[in-house]
Amino acid sequence: MESARLVAEELMPYFTLQPTQGYFRASRELDATLKSEAETFADLRVNLVLWNWDRTTWTGDGIPTEVSQAAEMLASGKYLEKAYAVGNPTVNGESLARKLLKDGEALLTQIIDQGGPIDPDNSDYRLQPIKSRPMGRSVRIVRG
């Protein structure tokens, strides 16, 4: 338990949940314990995915927008999952919490696939995904 606390203290916050902002526009206050757990989850997840990248300059305003967006989605999704899943044994796959977690993971995957966060000076540039097409001959099987 002590080692988990030390790891959490060394984490760099990629996004901080705030009431009346982002996905919590309608919330006037957030539970401090759940907020801390959700932010720690998001920070750990981003660190795990981008473990071999140099993130030493990613502090304050230096955090890339895409990384911050992914952390916001992950933290918001985890907060909602923890806040509204109490006593509910059934997990709804179509809930906002699941959608945010899934979209945050997809954005992290996109960041990795494109080789890093997009340079803000060239924000329109996006690498197109590699599309595979069938190669060779088409064969038609005729029965009879």
FIKOLZA-1660 file (N, C-alpha, C; in steps of 0.1 Angstrom, whole numbers, plus 5000, padded with zeros to 4 digits):
% residues 144
   i   px   py   pz ch aa at
   1 5008 4988 5000  A  M  N
   1 5000 5000 5000  A  M CA
   1 5009 5013 5000  A  M  C
   2 5020 5012 5007  A  E  N
   2 5029 5023 5008  A  E CA
   2 5035 5026 4995  A  E  C
   3 5039 5016 4987  A  S  N
   3 5045 5018 4974  A  S CA
   3 5035 5024 4964  A  S  C
   4 5022 5020 4965  A  A  N
   4 5012 5026 4956  A  A CA
   4 5011 5041 4959  A  A  C
   5 5012 5045 4972  A  R  N
   5 5011 5059 4975  A  R CA
   5 5023 5066 4970  A  R  C
   6 5035 5060 4971  A  L  N
   6 5047 5067 4966  A  L CA
   6 5046 5069 4951  A  L  C
   7 5041 5059 4944  A  V  N
   7 5040 5060 4929  A  V CA
   7 5030 5071 4926  A  V  C
   8 5019 5071 4933  A  A  N
   8 5008 5082 4930  A  A CA
   8 5014 5096 4933  A  A  C
   9 5023 5097 4943  A  E  N
   9 5028 5110 4946  A  E CA
   9 5038 5115 4935  A  E  C
  10 5045 5106 4928  A  E  N
  10 5054 5109 4918  A  E CA
  10 5048 5111 4904  A  E  C
  11 5035 5108 4903  A  L  N
  11 5029 5110 4890  A  L CA
  11 5027 5125 4886  A  L  C
  12 5029 5127 4873  A  M  N
  12 5027 5141 4868  A  M CA
  12 5012 5142 4864  A  M  C
  13 5004 5151 4869  A  P  N
  13 4990 5152 4865  A  P CA
  13 4989 5157 4851  A  P  C
  14 4983 5149 4842  A  Y  N
  14 4980 5153 4828  A  Y CA
  14 4967 5161 4827  A  Y  C
  15 4958 5159 4836  A  F  N
  15 4946 5166 4836  A  F CA
  15 4940 5166 4850  A  F  C
  16 4934 5177 4854  A  T  N
  16 4927 5178 4868  A  T CA
  16 4912 5180 4866  A  T  C
  17 4904 5172 4871  A  L  N
  17 4890 5173 4870  A  L CA
  17 4885 5185 4878  A  L  C
  18 4876 5193 4872  A  Q  N
  18 4871 5205 4879  A  Q CA
  18 4856 5205 4878  A  Q  C
  19 4849 5208 4889  A  P  N
  19 4834 5209 4887  A  P CA
  19 4831 5221 4878  A  P  C
  20 4819 5220 4871  A  T  N
  20 4814 5229 4862  A  T CA
  20 4823 5231 4849  A  T  C
  21 4831 5222 4846  A  Q  N
  21 4840 5222 4835  A  Q CA
  21 4840 5209 4828  A  Q  C
  22 4843 5209 4815  A  G  N
  22 4844 5196 4808  A  G CA
  22 4832 5188 4808  A  G  C
  23 4833 5175 4811  A  Y  N
  23 4822 5166 4812  A  Y CA
  23 4814 5167 4825  A  Y  C
  24 4818 5176 4833  A  F  N
  24 4811 5178 4846  A  F CA
  24 4805 5192 4847  A  F  C
  25 4800 5197 4835  A  R  N
  25 4795 5211 4835  A  R CA
  25 4783 5212 4844  A  R  C
  26 4775 5202 4846  A  A  N
  26 4763 5203 4854  A  A CA
  26 4766 5200 4869  A  A  C
  27 4778 5196 4872  A  S  N
  27 4781 5192 4886  A  S CA
  27 4788 5204 4894  A  S  C
  28 4782 5207 4905  A  R  N
  28 4787 5219 4913  A  R CA
  28 4799 5215 4922  A  R  C
  29 4800 5202 4925  A  E  N
  29 4811 5197 4933  A  E CA
  29 4814 5182 4930  A  E  C
  30 4826 5178 4932  A  L  N
  30 4831 5165 4929  A  L CA
  30 4836 5158 4942  A  L  C
  31 4833 5146 4944  A  D  N
  31 4838 5138 4955  A  D CA
  31 4853 5138 4955  A  D  C
  32 4860 5143 4965  A  A  N
  32 4875 5144 4965  A  A CA
  32 4882 5131 4964  A  A  C
  33 4877 5121 4971  A  T  N
  33 4883 5108 4970  A  T CA
  33 4882 5101 4956  A  T  C
  34 4870 5102 4950  A  L  N
  34 4868 5096 4937  A  L CA
  34 4876 5104 4927  A  L  C
  35 4876 5117 4929  A  K  N
  35 4884 5126 4919  A  K CA
  35 4899 5122 4919  A  K  C
  36 4904 5121 4931  A  S  N
  36 4918 5117 4932  A  S CA
  36 4921 5103 4926  A  S  C
  37 4912 5094 4929  A  E  N
  37 4914 5080 4923  A  E CA
  37 4913 5080 4908  A  E  C
  38 4904 5088 4903  A  A  N
  38 4902 5089 4888  A  A CA
  38 4914 5096 4881  A  A  C
  39 4919 5106 4887  A  E  N
  39 4930 5113 4881  A  E CA
  39 4943 5104 4882  A  E  C
  40 4944 5097 4893  A  T  N
  40 4956 5088 4894  A  T CA
  40 4955 5077 4884  A  T  C
  41 4943 5072 4882  A  F  N
  41 4941 5061 4871  A  F CA
  41 4945 5067 4858  A  F  C
  42 4940 5079 4854  A  A  N
  42 4943 5084 4841  A  A CA
  42 4958 5087 4839  A  A  C
  43 4964 5092 4850  A  D  N
  43 4979 5095 4849  A  D CA
  43 4987 5082 4848  A  D  C
  44 4983 5072 4855  A  L  N
  44 4990 5059 4854  A  L CA
  44 4988 5053 4840  A  L  C
  45 4976 5054 4835  A  R  N
  45 4973 5048 4821  A  R CA
  45 4981 5055 4811  A  R  C
  46 4982 5069 4811  A  V  N
  46 4990 5076 4801  A  V CA
  46 5004 5073 4803  A  V  C
  47 5009 5072 4815  A  N  N
  47 5023 5068 4817  A  N CA
  47 5026 5054 4812  A  N  C
  48 5017 5045 4814  A  L  N
  48 5019 5031 4809  A  L CA
  48 5020 5031 4794  A  L  C
  49 5011 5038 4788  A  V  N
  49 5010 5037 4773  A  V CA
  49 5022 5044 4767  A  V  C
  50 5026 5056 4773  A  L  N
  50 5037 5064 4767  A  L CA
  50 5050 5062 4775  A  L  C
  51 5052 5050 4780  A  W  N
  51 5063 5048 4790  A  W CA
  51 5077 5051 4784  A  W  C
  52 5079 5049 4771  A  N  N
  52 5092 5050 4765  A  N CA
  52 5094 5064 4758  A  N  C
  53 5085 5073 4760  A  W  N
  53 5087 5087 4754  A  W CA
  53 5092 5096 4765  A  W  C
  54 5099 5106 4760  A  D  N
  54 5105 5116 4768  A  D CA
  54 5094 5126 4772  A  D  C
  55 5089 5125 4785  A  R  N
  55 5078 5134 4789  A  R CA
  55 5083 5144 4799  A  R  C
  56 5096 5147 4800  A  T  N
  56 5101 5156 4810  A  T CA
  56 5097 5170 4807  A  T  C
  57 5094 5174 4795  A  T  N
  57 5089 5188 4792  A  T CA
  57 5074 5189 4792  A  T  C
  58 5067 5178 4795  A  W  N
  58 5053 5179 4795  A  W CA
  58 5048 5183 4809  A  W  C
  59 5049 5196 4813  A  T  N
  59 5044 5201 4825  A  T CA
  59 5036 5214 4822  A  T  C
  60 5026 5216 4830  A  G  N
  60 5018 5228 4829  A  G CA
  60 5013 5229 4815  A  G  C
  61 5016 5241 4809  A  D  N
  61 5011 5243 4795  A  D CA
  61 5019 5235 4785  A  D  C
  62 5029 5229 4788  A  G  N
  62 5037 5220 4779  A  G CA
  62 5031 5207 4776  A  G  C
  63 5020 5203 4783  A  I  N
  63 5014 5190 4780  A  I CA
  63 5006 5191 4767  A  I  C
  64 5009 5182 4758  A  P  N
  64 5002 5182 4745  A  P CA
  64 4987 5181 4746  A  P  C
  65 4980 5189 4738  A  T  N
  65 4966 5189 4739  A  T CA
  65 4959 5175 4738  A  T  C
  66 4964 5167 4729  A  E  N
  66 4959 5154 4727  A  E CA
  66 4960 5145 4739  A  E  C
  67 4972 5146 4745  A  V  N
  67 4974 5138 4757  A  V CA
  67 4965 5143 4769  A  V  C
  68 4964 5156 4770  A  S  N
  68 4955 5161 4780  A  S CA
  68 4940 5157 4778  A  S  C
  69 4936 5157 4765  A  Q  N
  69 4922 5152 4762  A  Q CA
  69 4920 5138 4765  A  Q  C
  70 4930 5130 4762  A  A  N
  70 4929 5115 4765  A  A CA
  70 4928 5113 4780  A  A  C
  71 4937 5121 4788  A  A  N
  71 4936 5120 4802  A  A CA
  71 4923 5125 4808  A  A  C
  72 4917 5135 4802  A  E  N
  72 4904 5140 4806  A  E CA
  72 4893 5130 4804  A  E  C
  73 4893 5123 4793  A  M  N
  73 4883 5113 4790  A  M CA
  73 4885 5101 4800  A  M  C
  74 4897 5097 4802  A  L  N
  74 4900 5085 4811  A  L CA
  74 4896 5089 4825  A  L  C
  75 4900 5101 4830  A  A  N
  75 4897 5105 4844  A  A CA
  75 4882 5106 4846  A  A  C
  76 4875 5113 4836  A  S  N
  76 4861 5115 4837  A  S CA
  76 4853 5102 4837  A  S  C
  77 4857 5093 4828  A  G  N
  77 4851 5080 4827  A  G CA
  77 4852 5072 4839  A  G  C
  78 4864 5072 4845  A  K  N
  78 4867 5064 4857  A  K CA
  78 4859 5070 4869  A  K  C
  79 4858 5084 4870  A  Y  N
  79 4851 5090 4880  A  Y CA
  79 4836 5086 4879  A  Y  C
  80 4830 5087 4867  A  L  N
  80 4816 5083 4866  A  L CA
  80 4814 5069 4869  A  L  C
  81 4823 5060 4865  A  E  N
  81 4822 5046 4867  A  E CA
  81 4822 5043 4882  A  E  C
  82 4830 5050 4890  A  K  N
  82 4831 5048 4904  A  K CA
  82 4819 5054 4911  A  K  C
  83 4815 5066 4907  A  A  N
  83 4805 5073 4914  A  A CA
  83 4791 5066 4912  A  A  C
  84 4788 5061 4900  A  Y  N
  84 4775 5056 4898  A  Y CA
  84 4774 5041 4897  A  Y  C
  85 4785 5033 4899  A  A  N
  85 4784 5019 4899  A  A CA
  85 4783 5013 4913  A  A  C
  86 4782 5021 4923  A  V  N
  86 4781 5016 4937  A  V CA
  86 4768 5008 4939  A  V  C
  87 4770 4995 4942  A  G  N
  87 4759 4986 4945  A  G CA
  87 4752 4981 4932  A  G  C
  88 4757 4985 4921  A  N  N
  88 4751 4980 4908  A  N CA
  88 4759 4969 4902  A  N  C
  89 4755 4957 4903  A  P  N
  89 4763 4946 4898  A  P CA
  89 4764 4945 4883  A  P  C
  90 4755 4951 4876  A  T  N
  90 4754 4951 4861  A  T CA
  90 4761 4963 4855  A  T  C
  91 4771 4960 4846  A  V  N
  91 4778 4971 4840  A  V CA
  91 4772 4974 4826  A  V  C
  92 4767 4986 4824  A  N  N
  92 4761 4989 4811  A  N CA
  92 4772 4993 4802  A  N  C
  93 4774 4986 4791  A  G  N
  93 4784 4989 4781  A  G CA
  93 4782 5001 4773  A  G  C
  94 4770 5006 4773  A  E  N
  94 4766 5018 4766  A  E CA
  94 4766 5031 4774  A  E  C
  95 4770 5030 4787  A  S  N
  95 4770 5042 4796  A  S CA
  95 4781 5052 4791  A  S  C
  96 4779 5064 4796  A  L  N
  96 4788 5075 4793  A  L CA
  96 4802 5072 4799  A  L  C
  97 4803 5065 4810  A  A  N
  97 4816 5062 4816  A  A CA
  97 4823 5052 4807  A  A  C
  98 4817 5042 4802  A  R  N
  98 4823 5032 4793  A  R CA
  98 4827 5039 4780  A  R  C
  99 4819 5048 4775  A  K  N
  99 4822 5055 4762  A  K CA
  99 4834 5064 4764  A  K  C
 100 4835 5071 4775  A  L  N
 100 4847 5080 4778  A  L CA
 100 4859 5072 4779  A  L  C
 101 4859 5060 4786  A  L  N
 101 4870 5052 4788  A  L CA
 101 4875 5046 4775  A  L  C
 102 4866 5042 4767  A  K  N
 102 4869 5036 4753  A  K CA
 102 4875 5047 4744  A  K  C
 103 4869 5059 4744  A  D  N
 103 4874 5070 4736  A  D CA
 103 4888 5075 4740  A  D  C
 104 4890 5075 4753  A  G  N
 104 4903 5079 4758  A  G CA
 104 4914 5069 4754  A  G  C
 105 4911 5056 4755  A  E  N
 105 4920 5046 4750  A  E CA
 105 4923 5047 4735  A  E  C
 106 4912 5050 4728  A  A  N
 106 4913 5051 4713  A  A CA
 106 4922 5063 4710  A  A  C
 107 4921 5074 4717  A  L  N
 107 4929 5086 4715  A  L CA
 107 4944 5083 4718  A  L  C
 108 4946 5075 4729  A  L  N
 108 4960 5072 4732  A  L CA
 108 4966 5063 4721  A  L  C
 109 4958 5054 4715  A  T  N
 109 4962 5045 4704  A  T CA
 109 4965 5054 4692  A  T  C
 110 4957 5063 4689  A  Q  N
 110 4959 5072 4678  A  Q CA
 110 4972 5080 4679  A  Q  C
 111 4975 5085 4692  A  I  N
 111 4987 5092 4694  A  I CA
 111 5000 5083 4691  A  I  C
 112 4999 5071 4696  A  I  N
 112 5010 5061 4693  A  I CA
 112 5011 5059 4678  A  I  C
 113 5000 5056 4672  A  D  N
 113 5000 5053 4658  A  D CA
 113 5006 5064 4649  A  D  C
 114 5003 5076 4653  A  Q  N
 114 5008 5088 4645  A  Q CA
 114 5022 5092 4649  A  Q  C
 115 5028 5085 4658  A  G  N
 115 5042 5088 4662  A  G CA
 115 5043 5099 4672  A  G  C
 116 5033 5103 4679  A  G  N
 116 5034 5113 4689  A  G CA
 116 5023 5123 4688  A  G  C
 117 5022 5132 4697  A  P  N
 117 5012 5143 4696  A  P CA
 117 5015 5152 4684  A  P  C
 118 5004 5156 4678  A  I  N
 118 5006 5165 4666  A  I CA
 118 5011 5179 4670  A  I  C
 119 5021 5184 4662  A  D  N
 119 5027 5197 4665  A  D CA
 119 5016 5207 4664  A  D  C
 120 5014 5216 4674  A  P  N
 120 5003 5226 4674  A  P CA
 120 5004 5235 4662  A  P  C
 121 5016 5237 4657  A  D  N
 121 5018 5246 4645  A  D CA
 121 5013 5240 4632  A  D  C
 122 5011 5227 4633  A  N  N
 122 5006 5220 4621  A  N CA
 122 4995 5211 4625  A  N  C
 123 4985 5216 4631  A  S  N
 123 4974 5208 4637  A  S CA
 123 4965 5201 4627  A  S  C
 124 4965 5206 4614  A  D  N
 124 4957 5199 4604  A  D CA
 124 4962 5186 4599  A  D  C
 125 4975 5184 4602  A  Y  N
 125 4981 5172 4597  A  Y CA
 125 4977 5159 4605  A  Y  C
 126 4972 5150 4598  A  R  N
 126 4969 5137 4604  A  R CA
 126 4973 5126 4595  A  R  C
 127 4980 5116 4601  A  L  N
 127 4984 5104 4593  A  L CA
 127 4972 5096 4590  A  L  C
 128 4969 5092 4578  A  Q  N
 128 4958 5083 4575  A  Q CA
 128 4962 5069 4579  A  Q  C
 129 4952 5062 4584  A  P  N
 129 4955 5048 4588  A  P CA
 129 4958 5040 4575  A  P  C
 130 4967 5030 4577  A  I  N
 130 4971 5021 4566  A  I CA
 130 4959 5012 4563  A  I  C
 131 4955 5012 4550  A  K  N
 131 4944 5004 4546  A  K CA
 131 4949 4993 4537  A  K  C
 132 4944 4981 4540  A  S  N
 132 4949 4969 4533  A  S CA
 132 4939 4966 4522  A  S  C
 133 4944 4962 4510  A  R  N
 133 4935 4958 4500  A  R CA
 133 4939 4944 4496  A  R  C
 134 4929 4936 4491  A  P  N
 134 4933 4923 4487  A  P CA
 134 4942 4923 4475  A  P  C
 135 4952 4914 4476  A  M  N
 135 4962 4913 4465  A  M CA
 135 4959 4900 4457  A  M  C
 136 4963 4900 4445  A  G  N
 136 4962 4887 4437  A  G CA
 136 4949 4886 4429  A  G  C
 137 4947 4874 4425  A  R  N
 137 4935 4871 4416  A  R CA
 137 4923 4869 4425  A  R  C
 138 4911 4872 4419  A  S  N
 138 4899 4869 4425  A  S CA
 138 4894 4856 4419  A  S  C
 139 4890 4846 4426  A  V  N
 139 4886 4833 4422  A  V CA
 139 4871 4831 4424  A  V  C
 140 4864 4827 4414  A  R  N
 140 4850 4825 4416  A  R CA
 140 4848 4810 4416  A  R  C
 141 4841 4805 4425  A  I  N
 141 4838 4791 4426  A  I CA
 141 4824 4788 4421  A  I  C
 142 4824 4779 4411  A  V  N
 142 4811 4776 4405  A  V CA
 142 4808 4761 4408  A  V  C
 143 4796 4760 4414  A  R  N
 143 4792 4746 4417  A  R CA
 143 4784 4740 4406  A  R  C
 144 4785 4728 4404  A  G  N
 144 4777 4722 4394  A  G CA
 144 4782 4711 4386  A  G  C
% end
